[in-house]
Amino acid sequence: MTAPRTGSVPLLRPPALRQGDTVAVVAPAGPVEPARLAHGVEVLESWGLRVSVMPHVSAAHLGHLAGRDVDRASDLQAAWTDPGIAAVLCARGGYGCQRTADLLDWAALARAVPKPLVGFSDATELHRLFAARLGVATLHGPMVATAAFAEPQSLAHLRRVLFAPGSVRELPLCEGALVAGRAQGVLAGGNASLLASSLGGPGPVVPDGCLLLLEEVGEEPYRLDRILTQLRRAGALGAAAGIVLGDFTDCGPPAAVAEVLHDRLGGLGVPVAAGLPTGHGRVQLTVPLGVRAELTAAGPGASTLVLAEPPLAPPGTTEHDTTDTDRKDPHPCAS
């Protein structure tokens, strides 16, 4: 019997949250702005959550890191292994998660009960390694001390994923397909430049047979070309069964960006769909990584990304409060 492709095997989904749960905020990458952190904590508390800001979140090191590597790793490890913590949310991205990951005790993390891990951008490295080393699904979503925690649609969607995951079964694709077709697989990926910079590190950069999410910020078309070419030359892009494109924010003229994406992704022989509102754009929807989905790449308004299961597992036998979480949010493609 042929072994299943790694990107077609769904990962263990952590349980959803309930009001009264305690969540931890960590800063595994760049330094945090105090005002944004305070606002993000207020938002989480307004959802009925208790918030534990880990000890080194407000630290700084070398001007571009939220404290020393050992301290950032210690905060993340303590939050993940604490049985009283129900979820771990990253404060912001920037740079530093690769350095943090190198100091984690993965054996100790594996012994802990899984919980939702939320972040994007530089947290792509954490998503990748939590999948490869722990077999745990994670959430590519808004971070506590960023502008996304003041954007209503982003917050509403994250809240639904965390508290009422059964209500989130399809993610919108607001643009037409680069390459039409249909594919199934487990969602993986994140920030394209982070994936490229992880080549040569531990674990697969792109799991074989996955639906690969790609998004980017601040990379001009020629640099975006270089990033995608690096991933192609390493065989990473060829591992995907399909590709889903998020936002490519501040990456130059949209027509030039689209041309590069079509040139680098169009000949892979897999469907490529665009327009998922996630990444560094104004609206940042939460994408469950490690969850099986079906991609249909078609014309404008006809592409779909349907989840085969809710983003998180049920929170247990106790009913949880879904007040204000199960309503239908405004469609991000219309904004």
C-alpha positions in Angstrom: 0.0 0.0 0.0 1.3 3.5 -0.9 1.9 5.7 2.1 -0.4 8.7 2.2 1.1 12.0 1.1 1.9 14.1 4.1 -0.1 17.1 2.9 -3.3 15.0 2.6 -3.4 13.8 6.2 -5.3 16.2 8.5 -3.6 17.2 11.8 -4.9 17.0 15.3 -7.3 19.9 15.8 -7.1 21.6 19.3 -10.4 22.3 21.1 -12.4 25.5 20.7 -12.6 28.1 23.4 -15.2 28.8 26.0 -15.9 32.0 27.9 -13.8 32.1 31.0 -10.8 30.4 29.4 -7.4 31.8 29.9 -5.3 32.6 26.9 -1.7 33.6 26.7 -0.1 36.3 24.6 3.5 35.7 23.5 6.0 37.7 21.4 8.2 35.2 19.6 9.4 37.7 17.0 9.6 41.5 16.9 9.1 44.1 19.7 5.6 45.1 20.6 3.9 48.5 20.7 2.4 48.9 24.2 -0.7 50.8 23.1 -1.6 48.1 20.5 -0.9 45.4 23.0 -3.2 47.0 25.6 -6.0 47.4 23.0 -5.7 43.7 21.9 -5.9 42.5 25.5 -9.0 44.6 26.0 -10.6 43.0 22.9 -9.8 39.5 24.2 -11.2 40.3 27.6 -14.4 41.7 26.0 -14.9 38.2 24.6 -15.0 36.8 28.1 -11.5 35.5 28.1 -8.8 35.9 30.8 -5.5 37.1 29.3 -2.1 36.2 30.6 0.6 38.4 28.9 3.8 36.4 29.2 6.7 37.9 31.1 9.0 39.0 28.3 6.4 40.3 25.8 7.3 43.9 26.4 11.1 43.3 26.2 13.4 44.3 23.3 16.7 43.1 22.0 18.9 44.3 19.1 16.2 46.8 18.2 14.3 44.2 16.1 13.5 41.4 18.6 11.1 41.1 21.5 13.8 40.2 24.0 16.5 37.6 24.0 16.0 34.3 22.1 16.0 32.3 25.3 13.3 34.5 26.8 11.0 34.5 23.8 11.3 30.7 23.6 10.7 30.4 27.4 7.5 32.4 27.1 6.2 30.3 24.2 7.1 27.0 25.8 5.6 28.0 29.2 2.4 29.1 27.6 2.0 25.9 25.5 2.8 23.5 28.3 0.7 25.2 30.9 -2.5 23.2 31.3 -4.3 26.3 32.5 -3.8 28.1 29.2 -6.4 27.3 26.5 -4.8 29.1 23.6 -1.6 30.9 22.6 -1.8 34.1 20.6 1.2 35.8 19.0 1.5 39.6 19.7 3.0 40.5 16.3 5.4 39.3 13.6 8.5 41.0 12.2 11.4 38.7 12.6 12.6 36.2 15.2 10.4 33.1 15.1 13.1 31.0 13.5 15.5 31.9 16.2 12.8 31.2 18.8 12.0 27.8 17.3 15.6 26.6 17.5 15.5 26.9 21.4 12.2 25.1 22.0 12.1 21.8 23.8 10.0 19.9 21.2 9.7 16.8 23.3 8.2 18.8 26.1 5.8 20.6 23.7 4.7 17.2 22.3 3.7 16.0 25.8 1.4 19.0 26.3 -2.3 19.0 25.4 -2.6 20.8 22.1 -4.3 24.2 22.0 -5.0 26.8 19.3 -1.9 28.8 18.2 -2.7 32.0 16.4 -0.4 34.2 14.3 0.7 35.0 10.8 3.7 36.5 8.9 6.8 35.6 10.8 4.8 33.0 12.7 4.7 31.0 9.5 7.8 29.2 10.9 5.8 28.2 14.0 2.9 26.9 12.0 5.3 24.9 9.8 7.1 23.3 12.8 4.1 22.7 15.0 2.6 20.8 12.0 5.8 18.8 11.3 7.0 18.1 14.8 3.8 18.1 16.9 1.2 17.1 14.3 -1.0 19.9 15.5 -3.3 22.2 13.4 -2.8 25.9 13.9 -4.5 29.2 12.9 -3.1 31.6 10.4 -4.8 34.7 11.9 -4.7 38.2 13.3 -2.2 39.0 16.0 -3.0 40.8 19.3 -0.7 43.8 19.0 -1.4 44.6 15.3 -3.8 46.8 13.3 -5.9 43.7 12.5 -7.1 43.7 16.1 -9.0 46.9 15.4 -10.5 45.7 12.1 -14.1 44.5 12.7 -14.4 41.7 10.0 -11.0 40.3 11.0 -12.0 40.2 14.7 -15.5 38.8 14.0 -14.0 35.9 11.9 -11.3 35.1 14.4 -13.9 35.0 17.2 -16.1 32.7 15.3 -13.2 30.3 14.6 -12.2 30.3 18.2 -15.7 30.0 19.8 -18.0 28.6 17.1 -15.7 26.8 14.6 -18.7 24.8 13.3 -20.0 28.0 11.7 -16.8 28.4 9.6 -16.8 25.9 6.7 -16.0 28.0 3.7 -13.4 30.8 3.0 -14.1 33.4 0.4 -12.0 33.7 -2.8 -12.6 37.2 -4.2 -10.8 36.9 -7.5 -10.7 34.6 -10.5 -8.3 31.7 -10.9 -4.8 31.9 -12.3 -5.2 28.2 -13.2 -8.6 26.6 -13.2 -9.1 23.2 -11.6 -10.0 21.3 -8.4 -7.8 19.9 -5.7 -8.0 18.5 -2.2 -5.4 18.6 0.6 -4.5 19.9 4.0 -4.0 23.6 4.2 -0.4 24.7 4.8 2.0 27.6 4.2 1.7 31.3 5.0 4.2 34.0 4.2 6.2 33.2 1.0 9.4 34.8 2.0 9.4 33.0 5.4 8.9 29.7 3.6 11.8 30.5 1.2 14.0 31.4 4.2 13.1 28.1 5.9 14.6 26.0 3.1 17.3 23.9 4.6 15.8 24.0 8.1 14.1 21.1 9.9 10.9 19.6 8.5 9.3 20.0 5.1 8.7 23.6 3.9 5.7 22.5 1.8 4.1 19.2 2.8 3.6 16.8 -0.2 0.0 17.0 -1.5 -1.1 20.1 0.5 -3.1 23.1 -0.5 -0.5 25.8 -0.2 -1.4 29.2 1.1 0.9 32.0 0.0 0.8 35.7 1.0 3.4 38.5 1.1 4.0 42.1 2.0 6.5 44.7 0.9 8.3 42.6 -1.8 8.6 44.3 -5.2 7.8 42.2 -8.2 11.4 41.2 -8.9 11.9 40.2 -5.3 8.7 38.2 -5.3 9.9 36.5 -8.5 13.1 35.6 -6.7 11.2 34.2 -3.7 9.0 32.0 -5.8 11.9 31.0 -8.0 13.8 29.9 -5.0 10.9 27.8 -3.8 10.4 26.3 -7.3 14.1 25.4 -7.6 14.0 23.7 -4.2 11.1 21.6 -5.4 8.8 23.1 -2.7 6.1 24.5 -5.0 6.0 21.2 -6.9 4.9 19.4 -3.7 1.6 21.3 -3.5 -1.7 19.8 -4.9 -3.1 23.3 -5.3 -2.3 26.9 -4.4 -4.4 29.5 -2.7 -3.2 33.1 -2.9 -3.8 35.6 -0.1 -3.0 39.3 -0.1 0.2 40.6 -1.7 0.3 43.9 0.1 2.5 46.8 -1.0 4.3 44.5 -3.5 4.1 47.0 -6.3 1.5 47.6 -9.1 -1.2 44.9 -8.9 -0.8 44.1 -12.6 2.9 43.5 -12.3 2.4 41.3 -9.2 -0.3 39.3 -11.0 2.1 38.8 -14.0 4.8 37.4 -11.7 2.4 35.1 -9.9 1.1 33.7 -13.2 4.6 33.3 -14.6 6.0 31.5 -11.5 2.9 29.5 -10.5 1.0 29.0 -13.8 3.1 26.1 -15.1 3.1 23.9 -12.0 0.2 21.8 -13.3 -2.0 22.5 -10.3 -5.0 24.8 -9.7 -4.2 28.3 -8.5 -6.9 30.5 -7.0 -6.5 34.1 -5.8 -8.2 36.6 -3.6 -8.4 35.0 -0.1 -8.5 37.9 2.3 -5.7 36.9 4.6 -2.1 38.1 5.2 -1.2 41.7 5.5 -4.2 43.3 3.9 -6.9 45.4 5.7 -9.2 42.4 6.3 -7.3 39.4 7.7 -9.5 36.3 7.8 -8.3 33.3 9.9 -7.2 30.3 7.9 -7.0 26.9 9.7 -3.7 25.3 8.7 -3.6 21.5 9.1 -7.3 21.1 8.2 -8.4 19.3 5.1 -10.1 21.4 2.4 -11.3 21.3 -1.2 -10.2 24.0 -3.6 -12.2 24.8 -6.7 -10.4 27.4 -8.9 -12.7 28.9 -11.5 -13.8 32.3 -12.8 -14.5 35.4 -10.7 -17.1 34.6 -8.1 -17.0 30.9 -8.8 -13.8 29.8 -6.9 -14.4 28.2 -3.5 -12.3 26.9 -0.6 -14.5 24.6 1.5 -13.2 23.0 4.7 -13.9 19.3 5.2 -14.2 19.8 9.0 -14.4 22.8 11.4 -11.2 24.6 12.2 -11.2 23.4 15.8 -12.5 20.4 17.6 -15.5 20.8 20.0 -14.6 22.2 23.4 -16.0 19.2 25.2 -19.4 18.1 26.4 -20.0 21.5 28.1 -22.0 23.9 26.0 -20.3 27.2 25.3 -21.8 30.6 24.8 -22.1 31.4 21.1 -23.8 34.8 21.6 -22.7 37.2 18.9 -20.4 34.6 17.3 -22.7 32.6 15.0 -24.0 35.6 13.1 -23.2 35.9 9.4 -20.4 38.5 8.9 -20.3 41.0 6.0 -18.7 39.3 3.0 -15.1 40.6 2.8 -15.1 40.4 -1.0 -17.7 43.1 -1.1 -15.7 45.6 1.1 
